[in-house]
Amino acid sequence: MSSGASSLEHDPSASLQKPPREQSRWLMGLARSARFPLILAGAAPLVSGALLVVQAWLLARVLDSAIVGQVPRHELIGGIAAIAALMLLRACITWAGERAGADASERIKRHVRQSLFLRLVQKGPYWSRSKASGELASAVVDQVEALDGFFAKYLPAMAAAAMLPVAFSVVLLPVDVIAGLVLLITAPLIPLFMALVGWGAQGASRRHLRAFARLSGFFADRLRGLSTLKLYGRAQAEAQSVVTASDALRQRTMSVLRIAFLSSAVLEFFAALGVAGVAVYIGLTYLGFLDARWSPLTLQAGLFCLLMAPEVYAPLRQFAAHYHDRATALAAVTQISVLFDGLPQAEAQDAPSVHGQPAHAGKGAVVIVEGLLAEAPGRGQPVLADCALVLAPGEHLALMGPSGVGKSTLIEAIA
């Protein structure tokens, strides 16, 4: 592996480089391989939000009947049971949505790994030799695994964050116009500031994944050459270089976490500001210091507004918690595109299936090679030309010849 591929240098321009638009489209196009589970995962929070409105209204009515109406307890049992049933139903819907999201993510990751493996086989051993094996393994395993949060959590949270805050605010407008307007105005500010912070998070995630992939290749190369390093007395020096590379990765990890905490702080600030504004307005209205309504504010209406105010920001909180999954997924797609010289385009489905006779256990199979032609980049003549081989089950064969005659090439071609 070249020094440029194995180094862990800091690239200041990486944070300013946006992934090409085709990479974003490719990432969203993967959703087609798990469309139905993703639809279920996205619909679950919407249905749960609709039931939440009914639950909050019933709870406000039960409290108003108990406090203002002095209704006996036995007459409130029906309302309390309905609230409990709604809570249980919402929990089941949330669980089903999470299961559907996890199932969609697993389907997509399996599809991507199959596509990458097929591309690896199609490019051949000479191409794979020019890449660090640790980076390729990291791309197929770790980088693909980084797509999990995007499909399992980010996409369902994005659907809920796009619809529920506005829907909740509109529902509150007939109950109290001022409370609804406060929430309707403050809620859009959160995605705006999250996007500003998210640009930095995406660049930091891209640098972190690049450093992680390089560290994988760096470590794998040192393990393969451990005997040689010990022979020339370089084992201790290379061990120290691994420690230095690991420390550089730790610093990049901490930079990603700092941006994550910053975005969470921005979200909590505006959410607390909106909820506090609604609470102060309702409190001053009950105390008589603020009279901005044309009708008295009932306890049921006030409680309903207070119960729904935090729920307006709850989908945005959930979206913020998984917003960095998008940055991580885009960074992983960028890394996969660089390592594999492009992104696979539905190769796992389009690949022709090969139907052969399965080998029976204990009997083996016949290996027949005819007219094999193998060429290597940079060589004027083929490594193997018109090569033929027949190997019976259980037969042992030794390949002998000078270096460069094509022994390894033949074995790799057969494999």
PADO-700299 format. One line per 10 residues: for each residue x, y, z of C-alpha. Coordinates in Angstrom, 2 decimals, decimal comma. Each point is the difference from the previous one (the first is absolute). Layout:
! residues N
X Y Z ~ ... .
//
This chain:
! residues 415
0,00 0,00 0,00 ~ 1,32 3,43 -0,85 ~ 0,82 2,52 2,62 ~ -2,83 2,26 -1,13 ~ -2,54 -2,74 0,52 ~ 1,19 -1,03 3,38 ~ 0,69 3,37 1,57 ~ -2,42 1,67 2,33 ~ 0,73 3,58 -0,94 ~ -2,57 2,72 0,67 .
-1,76 1,25 -3,12 ~ -1,37 3,49 0,75 ~ -1,91 0,17 -3,27 ~ -1,92 -3,20 0,77 ~ -2,50 1,84 2,16 ~ -0,86 2,30 -2,91 ~ -0,43 -2,75 -2,58 ~ -3,60 -1,04 -0,45 ~ -0,73 -3,49 -1,29 ~ -1,11 0,01 -3,65 .
-3,72 0,08 -0,55 ~ 0,06 -3,43 -1,62 ~ 1,25 -1,47 3,28 ~ -2,99 1,44 1,85 ~ -2,32 -1,31 -2,70 ~ 1,66 -3,42 0,17 ~ -0,49 -0,08 3,77 ~ -3,68 0,90 -0,31 ~ -0,38 -2,47 -2,88 ~ 0,98 -2,84 2,32 .
-3,35 0,46 1,72 ~ -1,67 -1,71 -2,98 ~ 1,39 -3,35 1,13 ~ -1,95 0,28 3,28 ~ -2,90 2,26 -0,91 ~ -2,78 -1,66 1,98 ~ 1,85 -0,19 3,37 ~ 1,09 3,62 -0,41 ~ -3,59 1,08 -0,65 ~ -1,06 -1,75 3,20 .
2,87 1,56 1,94 ~ -0,92 3,48 -1,28 ~ -3,74 -0,40 0,58 ~ 0,36 -1,27 3,58 ~ 0,97 3,38 1,60 ~ -2,73 1,77 -1,98 ~ -2,70 -2,35 1,27 ~ 1,45 0,21 3,50 ~ -0,08 3,81 -0,21 ~ -3,68 -0,01 -0,97 .
-0,79 -2,23 2,99 ~ 2,08 2,31 2,21 ~ -2,33 2,93 -0,75 ~ -2,99 -2,08 1,09 ~ 1,87 -1,16 3,10 ~ 0,95 3,55 1,05 ~ -3,55 1,24 -0,52 ~ -1,46 -2,85 2,08 ~ 2,54 0,61 2,78 ~ -0,78 3,73 0,07 .
-3,74 -0,74 0,11 ~ 0,40 -2,52 2,85 ~ 2,05 2,48 2,04 ~ -2,47 2,82 -0,71 ~ -2,91 -2,20 1,06 ~ 1,77 -1,06 3,19 ~ 1,26 3,47 1,03 ~ -2,61 2,43 -1,31 ~ -3,07 -2,20 -0,38 ~ 0,62 -2,00 3,21 .
-1,09 -3,16 -1,81 ~ 0,11 -3,15 2,19 ~ 2,91 -2,35 -0,58 ~ -2,09 -2,93 -1,19 ~ -1,35 2,10 -2,86 ~ 3,56 0,71 -1,20 ~ 1,02 -3,65 -0,27 ~ -1,14 -0,24 -3,62 ~ 2,14 2,98 -1,05 ~ 3,02 -1,29 1,93 .
-0,35 -3,44 -1,58 ~ -0,19 1,59 -3,46 ~ 3,20 1,96 0,70 ~ 1,77 -3,16 1,16 ~ -1,18 -1,86 -3,10 ~ 1,28 2,79 -2,25 ~ 3,38 -0,04 1,73 ~ 0,28 -3,76 -0,49 ~ -1,08 0,26 -3,64 ~ 2,54 2,74 -0,69 .
2,75 -2,10 1,59 ~ -0,89 -2,95 -2,25 ~ -0,03 2,22 -3,10 ~ 3,40 1,45 0,93 ~ 1,43 -3,49 0,50 ~ -1,39 -1,16 -3,35 ~ 1,48 3,04 -1,73 ~ 3,44 -0,62 1,51 ~ -0,12 -3,65 -1,06 ~ -0,98 0,99 -3,54 .
2,84 2,54 -0,15 ~ 2,53 -2,56 1,24 ~ -1,25 -2,55 -2,55 ~ 0,28 2,53 -2,83 ~ 3,52 0,92 1,08 ~ 1,13 -3,64 0,06 ~ -1,43 -0,61 -3,49 ~ 1,78 3,04 -1,40 ~ 3,33 -0,82 1,64 ~ -0,16 -3,56 -1,32 .
-0,72 1,31 -3,49 ~ 2,89 2,49 0,12 ~ 2,47 -2,61 1,28 ~ -1,01 -2,41 -2,76 ~ 0,46 2,76 -2,58 ~ 3,42 0,96 1,36 ~ 1,13 -3,61 0,13 ~ -1,12 -0,54 -3,58 ~ 1,91 3,09 -1,12 ~ 3,06 -1,23 1,88 .
-0,18 -3,33 -1,84 ~ -0,60 1,65 -3,37 ~ 3,00 2,32 0,32 ~ 2,28 -2,96 0,64 ~ 3,05 -0,65 2,17 ~ 2,27 2,55 -1,69 ~ -2,33 2,84 0,89 ~ -0,40 -1,22 3,59 ~ 3,79 -0,25 0,36 ~ 0,27 3,73 -0,73 .
-2,29 0,73 2,98 ~ 0,66 -0,46 3,69 ~ -1,81 -3,14 1,12 ~ -0,82 1,62 3,32 ~ -1,73 2,91 -1,73 ~ -2,02 -2,34 -2,22 ~ -1,05 -2,09 2,99 ~ -0,90 3,16 1,91 ~ -2,12 1,22 -2,92 ~ -1,95 -3,25 -0,31 .
-0,50 -0,40 3,76 ~ 0,31 3,31 1,86 ~ -0,97 2,52 -2,69 ~ -3,08 -2,01 -1,00 ~ -0,91 -0,37 3,67 ~ 0,06 3,82 0,23 ~ -3,09 0,03 -2,26 ~ -2,06 -1,70 2,74 ~ -1,01 3,14 1,88 ~ -0,95 1,86 -3,18 .
-2,68 -2,48 -1,06 ~ -1,05 -1,40 3,38 ~ -0,26 3,30 1,88 ~ 0,71 3,12 -2,06 ~ -2,58 -0,46 -2,79 ~ -2,94 -0,80 2,37 ~ 1,04 2,89 2,27 ~ 0,21 2,34 -3,00 ~ -3,57 -0,84 -1,04 ~ -1,27 0,62 3,53 .
1,97 3,25 0,39 ~ -1,31 1,33 -3,32 ~ -3,68 -0,54 0,80 ~ -0,74 -0,35 3,71 ~ 1,23 3,38 1,38 ~ -2,04 1,93 -2,56 ~ -3,00 -2,29 0,47 ~ 0,11 0,36 3,80 ~ 0,28 3,80 -0,25 ~ -2,97 0,15 -2,39 .
-2,04 -2,18 2,38 ~ 0,72 2,50 2,81 ~ -1,12 3,05 -2,02 ~ -3,77 -0,54 0,57 ~ 0,66 -0,58 3,72 ~ 2,25 3,04 0,48 ~ 1,28 2,09 -2,90 ~ 2,96 1,55 1,85 ~ 1,34 -3,33 1,31 ~ -0,33 -1,54 -3,45 .
1,79 2,92 -1,67 ~ 2,86 -0,06 2,53 ~ 0,64 -3,65 -0,70 ~ -0,51 0,41 -3,76 ~ 2,60 2,79 -0,15 ~ 2,66 -1,47 2,28 ~ -0,10 -3,58 -1,33 ~ 1,46 0,78 -3,48 ~ 3,00 1,74 1,58 ~ 1,34 -3,31 1,30 .
0,54 -1,70 -3,41 ~ 1,59 3,22 -1,29 ~ 2,70 0,10 2,68 ~ 0,37 -3,78 -0,10 ~ 0,82 0,23 -3,71 ~ 2,68 2,60 0,70 ~ 1,57 -2,23 2,64 ~ -0,53 -3,09 -2,16 ~ 2,31 1,27 -2,76 ~ 2,88 -0,10 2,42 .
-1,13 -3,40 1,32 ~ 0,01 -1,48 -3,50 ~ 3,55 1,18 -0,67 ~ 1,18 -1,31 3,38 ~ -1,69 -3,36 -0,60 ~ 1,61 -0,28 -3,42 ~ 3,47 0,66 1,45 ~ -0,69 -2,46 2,83 ~ -1,06 -2,83 -2,33 ~ 2,93 0,65 -2,30 .
2,40 -0,18 2,94 ~ -1,68 -3,18 1,26 ~ 0,32 -1,70 -3,40 ~ 3,64 1,01 -0,30 ~ 0,74 -1,22 3,49 ~ -1,52 -3,38 -0,92 ~ 2,26 -0,30 -3,04 ~ 2,97 1,35 1,96 ~ -0,45 -2,59 2,75 ~ -0,65 -2,88 -2,43 .
3,17 0,80 -1,97 ~ 2,09 0,01 3,18 ~ -1,45 -3,33 1,08 ~ 0,83 -1,60 -3,36 ~ 3,55 1,29 0,12 ~ 0,58 -0,65 3,70 ~ 2,67 -2,64 -0,60 ~ 1,91 2,27 -2,35 ~ -0,26 2,93 2,40 ~ 1,36 -2,10 2,86 .
2,79 -1,30 -2,22 ~ 1,17 3,54 -0,77 ~ -0,58 1,29 3,53 ~ -2,90 2,30 -0,92 ~ -2,72 -1,62 2,12 ~ 0,20 2,53 2,85 ~ 0,04 2,98 -2,37 ~ -3,03 -1,27 -1,91 ~ -1,83 -0,71 3,25 ~ 0,52 3,64 0,93 .
-1,34 1,10 -3,40 ~ -3,15 -2,06 0,63 ~ -0,42 1,77 3,35 ~ 0,39 3,38 -1,73 ~ -2,55 -0,91 -2,66 ~ -2,45 -1,23 2,65 ~ 0,37 3,28 1,91 ~ -0,75 1,95 -3,20 ~ -3,17 -2,06 -0,43 ~ -0,97 0,72 3,61 .
0,33 3,73 -0,59 ~ -2,23 -0,18 -3,07 ~ -2,57 -2,01 1,97 ~ -0,07 2,69 2,69 ~ -0,47 2,73 -2,61 ~ -3,10 -1,81 -1,32 ~ -1,36 -0,33 3,54 ~ 0,58 3,71 0,69 ~ -2,10 0,95 -3,02 ~ -2,68 -2,48 1,05 .
-0,24 1,55 3,46 ~ -0,11 3,48 -1,54 ~ -2,97 -0,87 -2,21 ~ -1,79 -1,56 2,98 ~ 0,57 3,18 2,00 ~ -1,49 2,10 -2,82 ~ -3,06 -2,25 -0,13 ~ -0,55 0,02 3,76 ~ 0,34 3,79 0,16 ~ -2,71 0,72 -2,56 .
-2,24 -2,79 1,29 ~ 0,24 1,31 3,57 ~ -0,61 3,53 -1,29 ~ -3,19 -1,00 -1,79 ~ -1,41 -2,10 2,87 ~ 0,86 2,71 2,54 ~ -1,70 2,63 -2,16 ~ -3,22 -2,00 -0,13 ~ 0,13 -0,73 3,75 ~ 0,60 3,66 0,90 .
-2,82 1,14 -2,26 ~ -2,50 -2,48 1,48 ~ 1,11 0,77 3,56 ~ -0,35 3,78 -0,46 ~ -3,40 -0,53 -1,62 ~ -1,26 -2,02 2,98 ~ 1,36 2,63 2,43 ~ -1,76 2,79 -1,87 ~ 3,18 1,89 -0,99 ~ -0,52 -0,73 -3,69 .
-3,30 0,25 -1,82 ~ 0,55 -0,83 -3,66 ~ -2,96 -2,34 -0,46 ~ -3,56 0,75 -0,97 ~ -1,25 -2,79 2,28 ~ 1,18 -1,32 3,40 ~ 2,74 -2,64 -0,10 ~ -1,41 -3,18 1,51 ~ 2,11 -2,41 2,00 ~ -0,48 -2,69 -2,62 .
1,22 2,28 -2,80 ~ 2,99 1,20 2,03 ~ 1,02 -3,51 1,02 ~ -0,36 -1,23 -3,58 ~ 2,32 2,77 -1,23 ~ 2,55 -0,76 2,74 ~ -0,12 -3,72 -0,72 ~ 0,44 0,49 -3,74 ~ 2,71 2,69 0,15 ~ 2,87 -2,43 0,77 .
-1,39 -2,50 -2,52 ~ 0,36 2,57 -2,78 ~ 3,76 -0,12 0,51 ~ 0,21 -3,75 0,75 ~ 0,20 -1,02 -3,72 ~ 2,68 2,64 -0,50 ~ 1,93 -1,37 2,98 ~ -0,23 -3,48 -1,50 ~ 1,09 1,36 -3,37 ~ 2,97 1,78 1,58 .
1,04 -3,16 1,82 ~ 0,30 -1,80 -3,35 ~ 1,00 2,95 -2,19 ~ 3,65 -0,95 0,18 ~ -0,89 -3,46 -1,37 ~ -0,56 1,75 -3,32 ~ 3,41 1,67 0,11 ~ 1,60 -3,31 0,95 ~ -1,78 -1,84 -2,83 ~ 1,00 2,60 -2,61 .
3,59 -0,14 1,21 ~ -0,08 -3,80 -0,25 ~ -1,40 0,16 -3,54 ~ 2,78 2,40 -0,97 ~ 2,61 -2,37 1,40 ~ -1,55 -3,00 -1,80 ~ -0,09 1,95 -3,27 ~ 3,68 0,91 0,30 ~ 1,16 -3,51 0,90 ~ -2,07 -1,84 -2,64 .
0,46 2,59 -2,77 ~ -3,70 0,79 0,00 ~ -3,19 -1,27 1,53 ~ -1,61 -3,34 -0,95 ~ -3,20 0,39 -1,96 ~ -2,37 -2,82 1,01 ~ 2,63 -2,56 -0,92 ~ -1,23 -2,56 2,52 ~ -3,40 -0,26 -1,70 ~ 1,17 0,28 -3,59 .
2,78 -2,56 0,26 ~ -0,83 -3,16 -1,92 ~ -0,52 -2,96 2,20 ~ 2,22 -2,99 -0,53 ~ -1,65 -3,35 0,45 ~ 2,42 -2,86 0,34 ~ -0,11 -3,50 1,29 ~ 0,65 0,03 3,74 ~ 2,88 -2,12 1,15 ~ -1,05 -2,94 2,11 .
1,47 -0,16 3,45 ~ 3,14 -2,09 0,11 ~ 0,30 -0,40 -3,80 ~ 1,38 3,40 -1,08 ~ -0,36 1,50 -3,46 ~ 1,92 -0,02 -3,27 ~ 1,93 3,18 -0,85 ~ 0,24 0,62 -3,76 ~ 1,81 3,01 -1,46 ~ 0,18 0,52 -3,78 .
1,40 2,87 -2,04 ~ 0,77 2,18 3,02 ~ 1,45 3,42 -0,88 ~ 1,31 2,25 2,79 ~ 1,53 3,42 -0,59 ~ 1,68 2,33 2,45 ~ 0,17 3,81 -0,19 ~ 3,39 1,23 -1,18 ~ 1,02 -3,26 -1,69 ~ 0,16 -0,25 -3,75 .
-0,67 -3,73 -0,07 ~ -2,73 -1,99 1,80 ~ 0,96 -1,68 3,24 ~ -1,91 -3,09 -1,07 ~ -1,04 -0,83 -3,57 ~ -2,18 -2,91 -1,06 ~ 0,50 -1,70 3,36 ~ -1,77 -3,35 0,59 ~ -0,37 -2,05 3,15 ~ -2,04 -3,01 1,12 .
0,00 -0,93 3,67 ~ -1,93 -3,06 1,13 ~ -1,62 -0,29 3,46 ~ 2,62 -0,88 2,59 ~ 2,89 0,53 -2,40 ~ 3,06 1,94 1,22 ~ 1,90 2,25 -2,39 ~ 3,16 2,07 0,54 ~ 0,52 3,18 -2,02 ~ 3,70 0,50 -0,65 .
1,89 2,59 -2,00 ~ 2,16 3,11 0,26 ~ -1,24 3,22 1,58 ~ -2,41 1,91 -2,20 ~ -1,10 -2,93 -2,10 ~ -3,61 0,30 1,27 ~ -0,42 -2,51 2,80 ~ -1,77 2,40 2,35 ~ -2,00 1,44 -2,88 ~ -1,32 -3,45 -0,88 .
-1,02 -0,74 3,59 ~ -1,71 3,40 0,33 ~ -1,83 -0,53 -3,29 ~ -1,26 -3,42 1,09 ~ -1,06 1,33 3,39 .
//
